[in-house]
Amino acid sequence: MDTLSFLFDGFQTALQPHNLLFAFIGVLIGTAVGVLPGIGPMSGVALLIPVTASMTSGLSPEQAAASSIILLAGVYYGAMYGGSTTSILLNTPGESSSVVTTLDGYQMARQGRAGAALAIAAIGSFVAGIVSLIGLVLLAEPLSNVALKFGPAEYFSLMLLGLAAVSGLAGKSMTKAWIMTIFGLLLSTIGLDNVSGVARFTYNISYLYGGLEFLTVAVGLFALGEVFKSILHNEMNSGEIAKIGRVLPTKADLKESAGPIARGSLLGFFIGVLPGAGATLASFFSYILEKKISKHPEKFGQGTIAGVAAPESANNGASGGAMIPLLTLGIPGSGTTAILMGALIMYNVQPGPLLFDEHPAVAWGLIASMFIGNVMLLILNMPLVKLFAKIIQTPTKYLLPLIIAISVFGVYAVQVTTFGVFLLLAFGLLGYWLAEHDYPLAPLVLGLVLGPMIENNMRRALTASNGDYLVFVEKPISLVLLVIALLWIAVPFFMKLRGKTVIVNEDM
């Protein structure tokens, strides 16, 4: 009953007029982000952090945190909806989790069934969103209560598991993923030491005493990095958009897609809960599952509705599932949830087991807003499919200056220093260079966010044990988490050594 009363309070927060507006803006921008190839949910969320900071400046810290996270989460799961549009109409995935949708979605579009494919993608995403939210409501409170029993040693091991999971499955090269993880951890050490007060890697630059501002790093790497890539590669929107006929699916389409939607939603949710797995893996696995159990597997890749329904349901289910470790354990399971975590920390709200006790309005307001946001997305996506298809044709020459302006003004508005702007440009160039050489950015962000927490918990555990490192293996929970982390790294590594294919999550 407590959970229901908390959820009711959450709806009171989410249904406030300004939060309804924030949820609507979030899902609308999220859909547009998903539709525009190359931007992706990570870039979209990073880009809007300074905008939300300015929009919520007149609110109390608690209200500002709740409103901001409602908008940013809307962008995250809204992008999952929007990514299917370009996959189906252009054979170009809007973001990485929609790659699988191109296989059957584009074939359906070529057969004149683009409207039905888009509608089923929207319905599948909606059902998955609701399924994952029911799971979130049921699991959030019990998990956070379990996590409250964790000490510093357990937390240290849990953070390592989060790093190992994301780094082990991010990018084409495990070596490069680990390089980026360590680089992120190194960046997190810049600034004054919390314990001793000693300045580390600041080089007498006063702006660095507070450490690297997460906002600057995130916006630079993702938003400006993509801009530099588009400019230097002269990337222009091209491709012939398929015609959209009847939008509403037939009864036969609904009957054929019901099973894949249900299975994809559940599979996506449980994969999303696992740190590091993410929406991309969820969509791959659901597609493989449907093909395995189908009576007509030869139809897959030829324009079958199940090939659209399953992966689209799975990637939305995964985005909801990924919120569970973030909110209950303080472990971001993907690059996008790491950015969401960074945004919450900016508002002095620490995700983790105490979140539901210390900031119930933020935690339950977010969960309730996701119910509302999914309804908004269904209402938006069904009638406005043709309008979103037009967004694809937005000329790059208009889009890029807008992203640059939002990035620069946003960072300056929050930090009010020109040093922050120069740092933003530096990380933009670094983001471009890293992406060019296939270095994944998600592990870097994760290392930057988790670095201070890993260090603090390690120090607390060692202080309590008088410097005895065995404390991390003597505690049963800590030992289990460390073993899982080790296996998470070792299993894909040995599979690669044996010549097996490992499905990776390239953009989380």
C-alpha positions in Angstrom: 0.0 0.0 0.0 2.9 2.3 0.7 4.0 2.0 -2.9 0.6 3.0 -4.1 0.4 6.0 -1.8 3.9 7.1 -2.9 2.9 6.7 -6.6 -0.3 8.8 -5.9 2.0 11.5 -4.5 4.2 11.2 -7.6 1.2 11.8 -9.8 0.4 14.9 -7.8 3.9 16.1 -8.6 3.8 15.1 -12.3 0.3 16.5 -12.9 1.3 20.0 -11.8 0.9 22.3 -14.9 4.6 23.2 -15.3 5.6 19.5 -15.0 3.0 18.5 -17.6 4.5 21.1 -19.8 8.1 19.8 -19.1 7.0 16.2 -19.9 5.4 17.3 -23.1 8.5 19.4 -24.2 10.7 16.4 -23.3 8.8 13.8 -25.3 8.4 16.1 -28.3 12.1 17.0 -28.4 12.9 13.3 -27.7 10.9 12.2 -30.7 12.6 14.8 -32.9 16.0 13.7 -31.6 15.2 10.1 -32.4 14.0 11.2 -35.9 17.2 13.2 -36.7 19.9 10.7 -37.7 23.2 11.1 -35.8 22.0 13.1 -32.8 20.8 10.2 -30.5 19.5 10.3 -26.9 22.9 10.9 -25.3 23.6 14.0 -27.3 20.0 15.2 -26.9 19.9 14.8 -23.1 23.4 16.4 -22.7 22.4 19.3 -24.9 19.3 20.1 -22.9 20.8 20.0 -19.4 21.8 23.7 -19.5 18.5 24.6 -21.1 16.5 22.9 -18.2 18.8 24.6 -15.7 17.8 28.0 -17.1 14.1 27.0 -17.3 13.9 25.9 -13.7 16.0 28.7 -12.2 13.0 30.2 -10.4 11.9 27.0 -8.6 13.1 25.5 -5.3 16.0 23.0 -5.5 13.7 20.0 -5.0 11.1 21.3 -7.6 13.9 22.2 -10.1 15.4 18.7 -9.8 12.0 17.0 -10.3 11.1 19.2 -13.3 14.5 18.9 -15.0 14.6 15.1 -14.7 11.0 14.8 -16.0 12.0 16.7 -19.1 15.3 14.9 -19.6 13.8 11.5 -19.1 11.1 12.4 -21.6 13.9 13.1 -24.2 15.4 9.7 -23.4 12.4 7.5 -23.9 11.0 9.8 -26.5 14.1 9.2 -28.7 13.4 5.5 -28.5 10.0 6.2 -30.2 11.4 8.6 -32.8 14.3 6.4 -33.8 11.9 4.0 -35.7 10.7 6.8 -38.1 14.0 7.1 -40.1 14.6 3.3 -39.8 11.3 2.6 -41.6 11.1 5.5 -44.0 14.8 6.0 -45.0 16.5 2.7 -44.0 18.7 4.9 -41.7 18.5 4.3 -38.0 17.8 7.5 -36.0 19.8 6.0 -33.1 21.6 2.7 -32.5 18.8 0.8 -30.9 16.7 1.2 -34.1 19.2 -0.6 -36.3 17.3 -3.9 -36.2 14.0 -2.1 -37.1 15.5 -1.2 -40.6 15.6 -4.9 -41.6 11.8 -5.3 -41.8 10.6 -1.8 -41.4 12.1 -0.4 -44.6 10.9 -3.5 -46.5 7.4 -2.8 -45.3 7.7 0.8 -46.4 8.8 -0.3 -49.9 5.7 -2.5 -50.0 3.5 0.6 -49.3 2.9 -0.3 -45.6 5.0 2.4 -44.0 2.0 3.8 -42.1 1.2 0.4 -40.5 4.9 -0.2 -39.6 5.1 3.2 -37.9 1.8 2.7 -36.1 2.9 -0.8 -34.8 6.3 0.7 -33.7 4.4 3.4 -31.7 1.9 0.9 -30.2 4.8 -1.5 -29.3 6.8 1.3 -27.7 3.7 2.4 -25.7 3.0 -1.1 -24.4 6.7 -1.6 -23.5 6.8 1.7 -21.8 3.8 0.8 -19.6 5.2 -2.7 -18.9 8.6 -1.4 -17.8 6.9 1.2 -15.6 4.9 -1.4 -13.8 8.1 -3.3 -13.2 9.8 -0.1 -12.0 6.9 0.6 -9.5 7.0 -3.0 -8.2 10.8 -3.3 -7.9 12.0 0.3 -7.0 11.1 0.3 -3.3 12.2 -3.3 -2.5 15.5 -2.9 -4.3 16.3 0.4 -2.5 15.5 -1.2 0.8 18.0 -4.0 0.1 20.6 -1.4 -1.0 20.2 0.5 2.3 21.9 -2.5 3.9 25.0 -1.9 1.8 28.2 -0.6 3.4 31.1 1.2 1.7 32.8 -2.1 0.6 29.5 -3.3 -1.1 29.0 0.1 -2.8 32.6 0.1 -4.1 32.1 -3.4 -5.6 28.7 -2.4 -7.0 30.2 0.7 -8.7 33.0 -1.5 -10.2 30.3 -3.9 -11.5 28.6 -0.9 -13.2 31.9 0.1 -14.9 32.7 -3.5 -15.9 29.3 -4.1 -17.4 29.2 -1.0 -19.5 32.9 -1.1 -20.5 32.7 -4.8 -21.3 29.9 -4.4 -23.8 30.5 -0.9 -25.2 32.1 -0.4 -28.6 33.7 -2.7 -31.1 37.0 -3.0 -29.2 37.1 -4.0 -25.5 40.6 -2.5 -25.3 39.4 0.9 -26.4 36.4 0.7 -24.1 38.7 0.1 -21.1 41.0 3.0 -22.2 38.0 5.3 -22.2 36.8 4.0 -18.8 40.3 4.7 -17.2 40.4 8.1 -19.0 37.0 9.0 -17.5 38.2 7.9 -14.0 41.3 10.0 -14.4 39.3 13.1 -15.4 37.1 12.6 -12.3 40.2 13.1 -10.0 40.8 16.7 -11.2 40.0 19.2 -8.5 40.4 19.4 -4.7 40.7 16.1 -2.8 37.6 15.7 -0.7 39.6 14.3 2.3 42.9 16.1 2.3 42.0 19.3 0.4 45.0 18.9 -1.8 44.7 20.2 -5.4 45.0 17.4 -8.0 45.9 18.1 -11.7 44.6 21.7 -11.5 47.9 23.3 -12.6 47.1 26.4 -10.5 44.0 27.1 -12.6 41.4 28.3 -10.1 38.5 27.2 -12.4 39.6 23.6 -12.0 39.5 23.5 -8.2 35.9 22.4 -8.2 36.7 19.6 -10.8 35.5 19.4 -14.4 31.9 20.4 -14.7 29.9 17.4 -15.9 27.7 19.6 -18.0 30.6 21.0 -20.0 32.1 17.5 -20.7 28.8 15.9 -21.7 27.6 18.7 -24.0 31.1 19.0 -25.6 31.6 15.3 -26.2 28.2 14.5 -27.5 26.5 17.6 -29.0 29.5 19.5 -30.3 31.4 16.3 -31.2 28.5 15.4 -33.6 28.5 18.9 -35.0 32.2 18.8 -35.8 31.7 15.4 -37.4 28.8 16.7 -39.6 30.8 19.8 -40.7 34.1 18.0 -41.4 32.5 15.1 -43.2 30.1 17.3 -45.0 27.2 15.1 -43.9 24.0 16.2 -45.6 20.5 14.7 -45.3 19.9 12.5 -48.3 17.8 9.5 -49.3 14.4 9.0 -50.7 11.6 9.0 -48.0 9.0 6.3 -48.5 5.4 7.4 -48.9 3.1 7.1 -45.9 -0.3 5.7 -46.7 -2.8 4.4 -44.2 -1.5 5.0 -40.6 -3.9 2.8 -38.6 -2.9 -0.9 -38.6 -5.3 -3.6 -39.7 -6.8 -6.2 -37.3 -4.5 -8.8 -38.9 -1.5 -6.5 -38.2 -2.5 -6.1 -34.6 -3.1 -9.8 -34.1 0.2 -10.7 -35.7 2.2 -8.2 -33.6 0.5 -8.8 -30.2 2.8 -11.7 -29.2 6.1 -10.0 -30.4 5.1 -6.8 -28.6 4.4 -8.7 -25.3 7.6 -10.8 -25.5 9.8 -7.8 -26.7 8.5 -5.6 -23.8 9.3 -8.2 -21.1 12.7 -9.2 -22.6 13.6 -5.6 -23.1 12.7 -4.7 -19.5 14.8 -7.4 -18.0 17.8 -6.7 -20.3 17.5 -3.0 -19.5 17.8 -3.7 -15.7 21.2 -5.3 -16.4 23.9 -2.6 -16.3 25.7 -2.3 -19.6 23.2 -4.3 -21.7 21.1 -1.3 -23.0 18.5 -0.9 -25.6 20.6 -1.9 -28.6 21.3 -5.4 -27.2 17.6 -5.7 -26.2 16.4 -5.0 -29.7 18.9 -7.5 -31.2 17.9 -10.3 -28.7 14.2 -9.8 -29.2 14.6 -9.9 -33.0 16.6 -13.1 -32.7 14.0 -14.6 -30.3 11.1 -13.9 -32.7 13.0 -15.4 -35.6 13.8 -18.5 -33.6 10.2 -19.2 -32.5 8.4 -18.0 -35.7 6.7 -20.6 -37.9 7.9 -18.7 -40.9 11.4 -17.5 -40.1 12.1 -17.0 -43.8 9.7 -14.0 -43.8 12.1 -12.0 -41.5 14.0 -9.4 -43.5 11.2 -9.5 -46.1 8.8 -7.0 -44.4 7.1 -9.0 -41.6 5.3 -6.9 -38.9 6.9 -9.0 -36.1 10.3 -7.8 -37.2 9.2 -4.2 -36.4 7.1 -4.9 -33.3 9.6 -7.0 -31.3 12.7 -4.7 -31.5 10.8 -1.5 -31.0 9.0 -2.9 -28.0 12.3 -4.2 -26.6 14.3 -0.9 -26.9 11.5 1.0 -25.1 11.2 -1.7 -22.4 15.0 -1.5 -21.9 15.0 2.3 -21.5 12.4 1.9 -18.6 14.3 -1.0 -17.1 17.6 1.0 -17.2 16.0 3.5 -14.7 15.8 0.8 -12.0 19.6 0.5 -11.2 19.9 4.3 -11.7 17.2 5.2 -9.2 17.6 2.4 -6.6 21.3 1.7 -6.6 22.8 4.8 -8.0 24.4 2.8 -10.9 23.8 4.1 -14.4 23.6 1.2 -16.7 24.2 3.1 -19.9 25.7 6.3 -21.2 22.3 8.1 -21.3 21.5 7.2 -17.7 25.0 8.3 -16.7 24.2 11.7 -18.1 20.8 11.7 -16.3 22.7 10.8 -13.1 25.1 13.7 -13.7 22.1 16.0 -14.1 20.6 14.9 -10.8 23.9 15.4 -9.0 24.0 18.9 -10.4 20.9 19.6 -8.4 22.4 18.0 -5.2 20.2 14.9 -5.6 22.1 11.7 -5.2 20.5 8.7 -7.0 20.6 5.5 -4.9 18.8 3.8 -2.1 18.3 7.0 -0.1 16.7 8.8 -3.1 13.2 7.4 -2.3 13.5 8.6 1.4 15.3 11.9 0.9 13.7 13.1 -2.4 10.4 11.2 -2.8 9.0 14.0 -5.0 11.8 13.6 -7.5 11.8 9.8 -7.6 8.0 9.2 -7.6 7.3 12.3 -9.7 9.7 10.9 -12.4 8.0 7.5 -12.4 4.5 9.0 -12.6 5.6 11.4 -15.4 6.8 8.4 -17.4 3.3 7.0 -17.4 2.0 10.4 -18.6 4.8 10.8 -21.1 4.1 7.4 -22.7 0.4 8.4 -23.2 1.6 11.7 -24.7 3.9 9.9 -27.0 1.2 7.6 -28.3 -1.1 10.6 -28.9 1.7 12.5 -30.7 3.1 9.7 -32.7 -0.1 8.3 -34.3 -1.6 11.4 -35.9 1.7 13.3 -36.3 3.7 10.6 -38.1 3.7 12.6 -41.4 4.8 15.7 -39.6 7.8 13.9 -37.9 8.7 12.5 -41.3 9.1 16.1 -42.5 11.6 16.7 -39.7 14.0 14.3 -41.4 14.3 16.8 -44.3 15.5 19.6 -42.0 18.6 21.0 -43.8 21.8 20.5 -41.9 22.8 24.2 -42.5 20.0 25.2 -40.1 20.3 22.4 -37.6 24.0 22.7 -36.8 24.1 26.4 -35.9 21.1 25.9 -33.6 23.0 23.0 -31.8 26.1 25.2 -31.5 24.1 28.1 -30.1 22.3 26.0 -27.5 25.5 24.4 -26.4 27.6 27.6 -26.0 24.8 29.8 -24.5 23.6 26.9 -22.3 27.0 26.2 -20.8 27.8 29.9 -20.3 24.4 30.5 -18.7 25.1 27.8 -16.0 28.8 28.5 -15.4 29.1 32.2 -16.3 32.8 31.8 -17.3 34.5 32.0 -20.7 36.9 29.2 -19.4 33.8 26.9 -19.4 33.1 27.8 -23.1 36.8 27.1 -24.1 36.6 23.8 -22.2 33.4 23.0 -24.1 35.1 23.5 -27.5 38.1 21.4 -26.3 35.8 18.5 -25.4 33.9 19.0 -28.6 37.1 18.5 -30.6 38.1 15.6 -28.4 34.6 14.0 -28.8 35.0 14.2 -32.6 38.5 12.7 -32.6 37.5 9.8 -30.3 34.4 9.0 -32.4 36.6 9.1 -35.5 38.9 6.5 -34.1 36.1 4.3 -32.8 36.6 5.1 -29.1 33.2 4.7 -27.3 32.1 7.7 -25.3 29.7 6.0 -22.9 32.5 4.4 -20.7 34.2 7.8 -20.4 31.0 9.5 -19.1 30.4 6.6 -16.8 34.0 6.8 -15.4 33.6 10.5 -14.9 30.3 10.1 -13.0 31.2 7.1 -10.9 34.9 8.0 -10.2 34.3 10.2 -7.1 31.9 7.7 -5.6 34.3 4.7 -6.2 37.1 6.7 -4.6 35.0 7.9 -1.6 33.6 4.4 -0.9 37.0 2.8 -1.2 38.5 5.2 1.2 35.6 4.8 3.7 35.9 1.0 3.5 39.7 1.1 4.0 39.4 3.5 6.9 36.9 1.2 8.7 39.2 -1.8 8.2 42.4 0.0 9.1 43.8 -0.3 5.6 43.0 -4.0 5.1 42.2 -4.6 1.4 40.6 -8.0 2.3 37.5 -6.1 3.5 36.3 -6.2 -0.1 36.4 -10.0 -0.3 35.5 -10.8 3.3 32.0 -9.3 3.0 29.8 -11.8 1.1 27.8 -9.3 -1.0 30.9 -7.4 -2.0 32.7 -10.7 -3.0 29.7 -11.8 -5.1 29.5 -8.4 -6.9 33.3 -8.5 -7.6 33.0 -12.1 -9.0 30.1 -11.0 -11.3 32.1 -8.0 -12.5 35.1 -10.2 -13.3 32.9 -12.7 -15.2 31.2 -9.8 -17.1 34.7 -8.8 -18.4 36.1 -12.3 -18.8 33.2 -14.1 -20.6 33.1 -11.7 -23.7 36.9 -11.7 -23.8 37.2 -15.5 -23.9 34.3 -15.7 -26.4 36.3 -13.3 -28.7 39.5 -15.4 -28.2 37.5 -18.4 -29.4 36.3 -16.6 -32.5 32.7 -16.3 -31.2 30.6 -13.2 -32.1 29.9 -10.9 -29.2 27.0 -8.4 -29.7 28.0 -5.1 -28.3 26.2 -2.0 -27.4 27.9 0.7 -29.5 25.8 3.7 -28.5 24.2 3.8 -25.1 
